[in-house]
Amino acid sequence: MSAPVTGAATGVGSLPGADAREAAKTVTGSFEDFPYLAELPARGPGADMIGRSLGLLVDMYAHVEPSGWRLSDRPGRDTKRARSWLGEDLDALEEFTQGYQGKLKVQVVGPWTLAAALELHGGEAVLRDPGACRDLAGSLAEGLREHLADVQKRIPGAEIVLQVDEPSLTAVLRGHVRTASEYRTYRAVDRQVVEGALRDLFAVHDGEAVVHSCAPDVPFALLRRAGVAGVSFDFSLLTERDDDVIGEAVEDGMKLFAGVVAGTDGPLSDPGGSVMGVRKLWRRLGLAPGTLAESVVVTPSCGLAGASPAYARAAMAHCVKAARSLADNPE
């Protein structure tokens, strides 16, 4: 086990722009102690988080339709493009992490958000078909295993933190994902089935796994049971009804990746003000202030793809300063 990161900050995933080298340079320069593999969706389909993750699948393929991503019988241009862009991003990150030792975050879209976004041949979501969901989860797990091994080979000193993006998870659990006609919704998936698929995905990685969702009502209790080391979320969406489960999770060692910096252009408060809500949460929970820096990683509220390049850089620098403030002044 590695020593806990104190005063830690990192990003969520996406950045504006289309230059892989510039993105890697920016991320590694901004988050010297906790860089991550950036996503650049402005390049087009295949560079977005869904397309990138579909490009990892083993023996399953997808292509772009006007309605979104759809299963294919064989790899086509869209799959090849997704894999090519991922290769560019990895090459750039490898270049700017020569000799690096420490935590490095890699993101992948989880099986349930993929199942809600990916269409079967007939146009309905994979989520409609339990068998297709199992196949998708298994294919993703195998592809992710290979991807993580590649990252580790490229950056031997990295302690890889796996971030599983599941923004649609709550909608899947509640039966709120709309059908292709948009007049109805798919049936809610059993919580044990959801939990089991996530646990199987985490099992391909022998390091820390974190689940990210910037949607309301993140299912903290389910994720804790599934074995996550941390949960990444938009802190502004937290309500006091989440306090008990968060308190139990933190006491059990789970980290909070608190999204306290806006993901789109706007004024930035002073760094201490950005984490004031986190300090208030700690007081409500009755937790020792000294545990804040070990238990909280400061991040933007969501990806930064919709921000200007200047704001994205400022937001990342602000996260680092806010994390330092939290560590230096926990009260």
Sine and cosine of phi, psi and omega as CSV:
sin_phi,cos_phi,sin_psi,cos_psi,sin_omega,cos_omega
0.00,0.00,0.65,-0.76,0.02,-1.00
-0.99,0.10,0.33,-0.94,0.07,-1.00
-0.93,0.38,0.55,-0.83,-0.01,-1.00
-0.89,0.45,0.61,-0.80,0.06,-1.00
-0.98,0.17,0.79,-0.61,0.03,-1.00
-0.94,-0.33,0.62,-0.78,-0.04,-1.00
0.88,0.48,0.63,0.77,-0.13,-0.99
-1.00,0.07,0.52,-0.85,0.10,-1.00
-0.57,-0.82,0.53,-0.85,0.08,-1.00
-0.41,-0.91,0.01,-1.00,0.02,-1.00
-0.99,-0.14,-0.02,-1.00,-0.01,-1.00
-0.99,-0.14,-0.76,0.65,-0.01,-1.00
0.01,-1.00,-0.94,0.33,-0.16,-0.99
-1.00,0.08,0.44,-0.90,0.08,-1.00
-0.71,-0.71,0.38,-0.93,0.11,-0.99
-0.96,0.28,0.29,-0.96,0.06,-1.00
1.00,-0.09,0.01,-1.00,-0.08,-1.00
-0.70,-0.72,0.14,0.99,-0.06,-1.00
-0.99,-0.15,0.95,-0.32,-0.07,-1.00
-0.89,0.46,-0.65,0.76,-0.02,-1.00
-0.92,0.40,-0.66,0.75,0.01,-1.00
-0.90,0.44,-0.64,0.77,0.01,-1.00
-0.90,0.43,-0.71,0.70,0.00,-1.00
-0.90,0.43,-0.64,0.77,0.04,-1.00
-0.89,0.45,-0.68,0.74,-0.01,-1.00
-0.91,0.41,-0.72,0.70,-0.04,-1.00
-0.91,0.42,-0.73,0.68,-0.03,-1.00
-0.94,0.34,-0.47,0.88,0.06,-1.00
-0.98,0.22,-0.54,0.84,-0.01,-1.00
-0.98,0.17,-0.71,0.71,-0.06,-1.00
-0.92,-0.39,0.97,0.26,-0.09,-1.00
-0.89,0.45,-0.48,0.88,-0.05,-1.00
-0.98,-0.20,-0.11,0.99,-0.04,-1.00
-0.38,-0.92,0.89,0.46,0.03,-1.00
-0.95,0.31,0.12,-0.99,0.01,-1.00
-0.51,-0.86,0.27,-0.96,0.03,-1.00
-0.99,0.11,0.95,-0.31,-0.11,-0.99
-0.97,0.26,0.45,-0.89,0.12,-0.99
-0.93,-0.36,0.63,-0.78,-0.03,-1.00
-0.81,-0.59,0.98,0.21,-0.09,-1.00
-0.91,0.41,-0.27,0.96,0.01,-1.00
-0.89,0.46,-0.30,0.95,0.03,-1.00
-0.94,0.35,-0.36,0.93,0.03,-1.00
0.86,-0.50,-0.03,-1.00,-0.02,-1.00
-0.82,0.57,0.75,-0.66,-0.06,-1.00
0.95,-0.31,-0.41,0.91,0.09,-1.00
-0.99,-0.16,-0.23,0.97,0.08,-1.00
-0.95,0.31,0.25,-0.97,-0.11,-0.99
-0.91,0.41,-0.58,0.81,0.04,-1.00
-0.92,0.38,-0.76,0.65,-0.03,-1.00
-0.88,0.47,-0.66,0.75,0.02,-1.00
-0.87,0.49,-0.69,0.72,-0.03,-1.00
-0.94,0.34,-0.58,0.81,0.07,-1.00
-0.90,0.43,-0.52,0.85,0.05,-1.00
-0.92,0.40,-0.29,0.96,0.03,-1.00
-0.99,0.11,-0.28,0.96,-0.12,-0.99
-0.85,0.52,0.55,-0.83,0.05,-1.00
-0.96,-0.27,0.84,-0.55,0.01,-1.00
0.88,0.48,0.37,0.93,0.18,-0.98
-0.68,-0.74,0.58,-0.81,-0.11,-0.99
-0.67,-0.74,0.32,-0.95,-0.01,-1.00
-0.56,-0.83,0.40,-0.92,0.08,-1.00
-0.67,-0.75,0.20,-0.98,-0.07,-1.00
-1.00,-0.09,0.79,-0.61,0.16,-0.99
-0.93,-0.36,0.23,-0.97,0.07,-1.00
-0.82,0.58,-0.48,0.88,-0.02,-1.00
-1.00,0.07,-0.19,0.98,-0.02,-1.00
0.68,-0.73,-0.38,-0.93,-0.02,-1.00
-0.99,0.15,0.67,-0.74,-0.03,-1.00
-0.71,-0.71,0.57,-0.82,0.02,-1.00
-0.87,0.49,0.59,-0.81,0.05,-1.00
-0.84,-0.55,0.30,-0.95,0.05,-1.00
-0.99,0.10,-0.34,0.94,-0.05,-1.00
-0.50,-0.87,0.34,-0.94,0.01,-1.00
-0.92,0.38,0.70,-0.71,0.01,-1.00
-0.82,-0.57,-0.30,-0.95,-0.07,-1.00
-0.86,0.50,-0.65,0.76,-0.08,-1.00
-0.93,0.36,-0.64,0.77,0.05,-1.00
-0.91,0.42,-0.70,0.71,0.00,-1.00
-0.89,0.45,-0.62,0.78,0.00,-1.00
-0.92,0.40,-0.67,0.75,0.01,-1.00
-0.87,0.49,-0.70,0.72,-0.01,-1.00
-0.93,0.37,-0.59,0.81,0.02,-1.00
-0.91,0.42,-0.70,0.72,0.01,-1.00
-0.91,0.41,-0.63,0.78,0.05,-1.00
-0.88,0.47,-0.65,0.76,0.05,-1.00
-0.88,0.48,-0.66,0.75,0.05,-1.00
-0.88,0.48,-0.69,0.72,-0.03,-1.00
-0.90,0.44,-0.64,0.77,0.02,-1.00
-0.93,0.37,-0.65,0.76,0.05,-1.00
-0.86,0.51,-0.69,0.72,-0.02,-1.00
-0.92,0.40,-0.69,0.73,0.01,-1.00
-0.90,0.44,-0.66,0.75,0.03,-1.00
-0.86,0.50,-0.65,0.76,-0.02,-1.00
-0.88,0.48,-0.64,0.77,-0.09,-1.00
-1.00,-0.08,0.15,0.99,0.05,-1.00
-0.82,-0.57,0.43,0.90,0.04,-1.00
-0.86,0.51,0.84,-0.54,0.02,-1.00
0.98,0.19,0.04,1.00,-0.04,-1.00
-0.93,0.37,0.63,-0.77,0.11,-0.99
-0.71,-0.70,0.83,-0.56,0.00,-1.00
0.55,-0.84,-0.20,-0.98,-0.07,-1.00
-0.96,0.28,0.65,-0.76,0.02,-1.00
-0.63,-0.77,0.80,-0.59,-0.07,-1.00
-0.98,-0.18,0.69,-0.72,0.04,-1.00
-0.81,-0.58,0.74,-0.68,-0.05,-1.00
-0.96,-0.28,0.54,-0.84,0.15,-0.99
-0.55,-0.84,0.58,-0.82,0.07,-1.00
-0.97,0.24,0.73,-0.69,-0.05,-1.00
-0.96,0.30,0.20,-0.98,-0.11,-0.99
-0.90,0.43,-0.48,0.88,-0.09,-1.00
-0.99,0.12,-0.59,0.81,0.10,-0.99
-0.94,0.35,-0.60,0.80,0.09,-1.00
-0.89,0.46,-0.68,0.73,-0.02,-1.00
-0.90,0.44,-0.50,0.87,0.03,-1.00
-0.98,0.18,-0.42,0.91,-0.08,-1.00
-0.99,-0.13,-0.47,0.88,-0.09,-1.00
-1.00,0.00,0.71,-0.70,-0.04,-1.00
-0.99,-0.10,0.58,-0.81,0.21,-0.98
-0.95,0.32,0.10,-0.99,-0.03,-1.00
-0.84,0.54,-0.54,0.84,-0.04,-1.00
-1.00,0.10,-0.09,1.00,0.06,-1.00
0.95,-0.30,-0.29,0.96,0.08,-1.00
-0.98,0.19,0.35,-0.94,-0.03,-1.00
-0.95,0.32,0.51,-0.86,0.10,-0.99
-0.80,0.60,-0.51,0.86,-0.03,-1.00
-0.81,0.58,-0.43,0.90,-0.03,-1.00
-0.92,0.38,-0.45,0.89,-0.17,-0.98
-0.91,-0.41,0.96,-0.29,-0.02,-1.00
-0.83,0.55,-0.61,0.79,0.02,-1.00
-0.91,0.41,-0.67,0.74,0.04,-1.00
-0.91,0.42,-0.57,0.82,0.06,-1.00
-0.89,0.46,-0.68,0.74,0.03,-1.00
-0.90,0.44,-0.69,0.73,0.01,-1.00
-0.89,0.46,-0.68,0.74,-0.01,-1.00
-0.89,0.45,-0.71,0.71,0.00,-1.00
-0.89,0.46,-0.66,0.75,0.01,-1.00
-0.92,0.39,-0.67,0.74,0.02,-1.00
-0.90,0.43,-0.66,0.75,0.02,-1.00
-0.90,0.44,-0.68,0.73,-0.01,-1.00
-0.88,0.48,-0.68,0.73,-0.01,-1.00
-0.92,0.38,-0.67,0.74,0.03,-1.00
-0.91,0.41,-0.61,0.79,0.02,-1.00
-0.91,0.41,-0.63,0.78,0.04,-1.00
-0.84,0.54,-0.70,0.71,0.00,-1.00
-0.92,0.38,-0.64,0.77,-0.01,-1.00
-0.89,0.46,-0.72,0.69,-0.01,-1.00
-0.90,0.43,-0.61,0.79,0.05,-1.00
-0.90,0.44,-0.61,0.79,0.03,-1.00
-0.91,0.42,-0.71,0.71,0.02,-1.00
-0.88,0.48,-0.69,0.72,-0.01,-1.00
-0.90,0.44,-0.61,0.80,0.02,-1.00
-0.92,0.39,-0.64,0.77,-0.02,-1.00
-0.95,0.32,-0.59,0.81,-0.07,-1.00
-0.79,-0.61,0.98,0.20,-0.16,-0.99
-0.86,0.50,-0.49,0.87,-0.04,-1.00
-1.00,0.10,0.04,1.00,-0.07,-1.00
-0.98,0.21,0.70,-0.72,0.23,-0.97
-0.99,-0.14,0.99,-0.12,-0.18,-0.98
-0.96,0.29,0.80,-0.60,0.15,-0.99
-0.97,-0.25,0.87,-0.50,-0.02,-1.00
-1.00,0.01,0.86,-0.52,0.10,-1.00
-0.97,-0.25,0.86,-0.52,0.03,-1.00
-0.98,-0.21,0.91,-0.41,-0.03,-1.00
-0.99,0.13,0.88,-0.48,0.00,-1.00
-0.72,-0.69,0.86,0.50,0.01,-1.00
-0.91,0.42,-0.38,0.93,-0.02,-1.00
-1.00,-0.07,0.06,1.00,-0.13,-0.99
-0.86,0.51,-0.73,0.69,-0.02,-1.00
-0.89,0.45,-0.65,0.76,0.03,-1.00
-0.90,0.44,-0.61,0.79,0.04,-1.00
-0.90,0.43,-0.69,0.72,-0.03,-1.00
-0.92,0.39,-0.50,0.86,-0.08,-1.00
-0.99,-0.15,-0.02,1.00,-0.02,-1.00
0.94,0.33,0.62,0.78,-0.04,-1.00
-0.96,-0.28,0.04,1.00,0.01,-1.00
-0.98,0.20,0.82,-0.57,-0.09,-1.00
-0.98,0.18,0.53,-0.85,0.06,-1.00
-0.96,0.29,0.06,-1.00,-0.02,-1.00
-0.87,0.49,-0.56,0.83,0.01,-1.00
-0.97,0.25,-0.32,0.95,-0.04,-1.00
0.94,0.35,0.10,1.00,0.03,-1.00
-1.00,0.02,-0.37,0.93,-0.01,-1.00
-0.75,-0.66,0.04,-1.00,0.06,-1.00
-0.81,-0.59,0.40,-0.92,0.07,-1.00
-0.96,0.27,0.48,-0.88,0.01,-1.00
-0.89,0.46,0.61,-0.79,0.05,-1.00
-0.87,0.50,0.63,-0.77,0.03,-1.00
-1.00,0.04,0.68,-0.73,0.00,-1.00
-0.82,0.58,0.70,-0.71,-0.08,-1.00
-0.87,0.49,-0.58,0.81,0.01,-1.00
-0.93,0.38,-0.58,0.81,0.05,-1.00
-0.91,0.41,-0.70,0.71,0.03,-1.00
-0.87,0.50,-0.75,0.66,-0.03,-1.00
-0.88,0.48,-0.68,0.74,-0.03,-1.00
-0.90,0.43,-0.65,0.76,0.01,-1.00
-0.91,0.41,-0.63,0.77,0.04,-1.00
-0.92,0.39,-0.67,0.74,0.01,-1.00
-0.88,0.48,-0.65,0.76,0.02,-1.00
-0.91,0.42,-0.59,0.81,0.02,-1.00
-0.93,0.36,-0.69,0.72,0.02,-1.00
-0.87,0.50,-0.50,0.87,-0.10,-1.00
-0.92,0.39,-0.30,0.95,0.00,-1.00
-0.98,0.21,-0.15,0.99,-0.05,-1.00
-0.87,-0.49,0.77,-0.64,-0.04,-1.00
-1.00,-0.07,0.17,0.99,0.07,-1.00
-0.93,-0.37,-0.36,-0.93,-0.02,-1.00
-0.95,0.30,0.63,-0.78,0.10,-0.99
-0.85,-0.53,0.71,-0.70,-0.02,-1.00
-0.81,-0.59,0.63,-0.78,0.10,-1.00
-0.96,-0.29,0.74,-0.67,0.02,-1.00
-0.93,-0.36,0.71,-0.70,0.19,-0.98
-0.50,-0.87,0.79,-0.61,0.08,-1.00
-0.98,-0.20,0.35,0.94,0.09,-1.00
-1.00,-0.03,0.33,-0.95,0.06,-1.00
-0.93,0.38,0.34,-0.94,0.14,-0.99
0.84,0.54,0.81,0.59,0.08,-1.00
-0.88,0.47,0.74,-0.67,-0.04,-1.00
-0.99,0.17,0.96,0.26,-0.08,-1.00
-0.83,0.56,-0.69,0.72,-0.08,-1.00
-0.90,0.44,-0.69,0.72,0.01,-1.00
-0.89,0.46,-0.69,0.72,-0.02,-1.00
-0.91,0.42,-0.61,0.79,0.05,-1.00
-0.89,0.46,-0.70,0.71,0.03,-1.00
-0.90,0.44,-0.54,0.84,-0.01,-1.00
-0.96,0.29,-0.22,0.97,0.13,-0.99
0.98,-0.20,0.37,0.93,0.01,-1.00
-0.95,0.32,0.49,-0.87,0.10,-1.00
-1.00,0.05,-0.34,0.94,-0.02,-1.00
-0.28,-0.96,0.28,-0.96,0.06,-1.00
-0.79,-0.61,0.75,-0.67,0.01,-1.00
-0.96,-0.29,0.79,-0.62,-0.13,-0.99
-0.42,-0.91,0.30,-0.96,0.08,-1.00
-0.98,0.21,0.94,-0.33,-0.12,-0.99
-0.89,0.46,-0.49,0.87,-0.04,-1.00
-0.92,0.38,-0.30,0.95,-0.01,-1.00
-1.00,-0.02,-0.07,1.00,-0.01,-1.00
-0.94,0.34,0.61,-0.79,0.08,-1.00
-0.82,-0.57,0.28,-0.96,-0.04,-1.00
-0.91,0.41,-0.33,0.94,0.04,-1.00
-0.94,0.35,-0.24,0.97,0.07,-1.00
-1.00,0.08,-0.15,0.99,-0.17,-0.99
-0.84,0.55,-0.75,0.66,-0.11,-0.99
-0.88,0.48,-0.74,0.68,-0.05,-1.00
-0.94,0.35,-0.56,0.83,0.05,-1.00
-0.93,0.37,-0.69,0.73,0.03,-1.00
-0.85,0.53,-0.71,0.71,0.03,-1.00
-0.89,0.45,-0.66,0.75,-0.03,-1.00
-0.91,0.42,-0.69,0.72,0.00,-1.00
-0.90,0.44,-0.68,0.73,0.02,-1.00
-0.90,0.45,-0.43,0.90,0.03,-1.00
-1.00,0.07,-0.01,1.00,0.07,-1.00
0.97,-0.23,0.04,1.00,-0.02,-1.00
-0.97,0.25,0.66,-0.76,0.02,-1.00
-1.00,-0.03,0.52,-0.86,0.08,-1.00
-0.95,-0.31,0.89,-0.46,0.12,-0.99
-1.00,-0.04,1.00,-0.04,-0.19,-0.98
-1.00,0.05,0.92,-0.40,0.03,-1.00
-0.99,0.15,1.00,-0.08,-0.11,-0.99
-0.93,-0.36,-0.08,1.00,-0.03,-1.00
-0.92,-0.40,0.80,-0.60,-0.08,-1.00
-0.84,0.54,0.58,-0.81,-0.04,-1.00
-1.00,0.04,-0.09,1.00,0.04,-1.00
-0.81,-0.58,0.34,-0.94,-0.13,-0.99
-0.81,0.59,0.67,-0.74,0.02,-1.00
0.10,-0.99,0.10,-0.99,0.00,-1.00
-0.93,0.37,0.60,-0.80,0.05,-1.00
-0.97,-0.25,0.79,-0.62,0.03,-1.00
-0.96,0.28,0.01,-1.00,0.08,-1.00
-0.93,0.37,0.49,-0.87,-0.08,-1.00
-0.82,0.57,-0.64,0.77,0.02,-1.00
-0.90,0.44,-0.60,0.80,0.03,-1.00
-0.92,0.40,-0.53,0.85,-0.02,-1.00
-0.90,0.44,-0.50,0.86,-0.04,-1.00
-0.96,-0.28,0.21,0.98,0.03,-1.00
-0.87,0.50,-0.64,0.77,0.02,-1.00
-0.88,0.47,-0.57,0.82,0.03,-1.00
-0.92,0.39,-0.67,0.74,0.04,-1.00
-0.88,0.47,-0.66,0.75,0.02,-1.00
-0.90,0.44,-0.63,0.78,0.06,-1.00
-0.86,0.50,-0.70,0.71,-0.01,-1.00
-0.87,0.49,-0.65,0.76,0.01,-1.00
-0.92,0.39,-0.66,0.75,0.03,-1.00
-0.88,0.48,-0.60,0.80,-0.05,-1.00
-0.99,0.17,-0.21,0.98,-0.03,-1.00
0.95,0.32,0.45,0.89,-0.01,-1.00
-1.00,0.01,0.46,-0.89,-0.01,-1.00
-0.92,0.38,0.79,-0.61,0.00,-1.00
-0.82,0.57,-0.52,0.86,-0.03,-1.00
-0.91,0.42,-0.26,0.97,0.00,-1.00
-1.00,0.02,-0.12,0.99,-0.08,-1.00
-0.83,0.56,-0.79,0.61,-0.11,-0.99
-0.91,0.42,-0.47,0.88,0.02,-1.00
-0.99,0.16,-0.45,0.89,-0.13,-0.99
-0.98,-0.19,-0.28,0.96,-0.11,-0.99
-0.87,-0.49,0.74,-0.68,0.16,-0.99
-0.92,-0.40,0.79,-0.62,-0.05,-1.00
-1.00,0.02,0.74,-0.67,-0.01,-1.00
-0.63,-0.78,0.20,-0.98,0.26,-0.97
-0.90,0.43,0.29,-0.96,-0.03,-1.00
-0.93,0.38,-0.47,0.88,0.05,-1.00
-0.35,-0.94,-0.23,-0.97,0.02,-1.00
-0.89,0.45,0.31,-0.95,-0.07,-1.00
-0.96,-0.29,0.28,0.96,-0.05,-1.00
-0.88,0.48,-0.50,0.87,-0.03,-1.00
-1.00,0.05,0.04,1.00,-0.02,-1.00
-1.00,-0.07,0.29,-0.96,0.15,-0.99
-0.96,0.27,0.43,-0.90,0.03,-1.00
-0.83,0.55,-0.63,0.78,-0.01,-1.00
-0.91,0.42,-0.69,0.73,0.01,-1.00
-0.92,0.38,-0.64,0.77,0.01,-1.00
-0.85,0.53,-0.70,0.71,0.03,-1.00
-0.90,0.44,-0.67,0.74,0.00,-1.00
-0.91,0.42,-0.64,0.77,-0.01,-1.00
-0.91,0.42,-0.65,0.76,0.02,-1.00
-0.91,0.41,-0.68,0.73,0.04,-1.00
-0.89,0.46,-0.60,0.80,0.00,-1.00
-0.91,0.41,-0.63,0.77,0.05,-1.00
-0.86,0.51,-0.69,0.73,-0.01,-1.00
-0.89,0.45,-0.70,0.72,0.00,-1.00
-0.92,0.40,-0.63,0.78,0.01,-1.00
-0.91,0.40,-0.63,0.77,0.04,-1.00
-0.90,0.44,-0.65,0.76,0.03,-1.00
-0.90,0.43,-0.64,0.77,0.04,-1.00
-0.89,0.46,-0.65,0.76,0.00,-1.00
-0.90,0.43,-0.62,0.79,-0.01,-1.00
-0.96,0.27,-0.62,0.78,-0.07,-1.00
-0.99,0.16,-0.51,0.86,-0.06,-1.00
-0.72,-0.69,0.95,0.32,-0.08,-1.00
-0.94,0.35,-0.37,0.93,-0.05,-1.00
-0.94,0.35,0.00,0.00,0.00,0.00
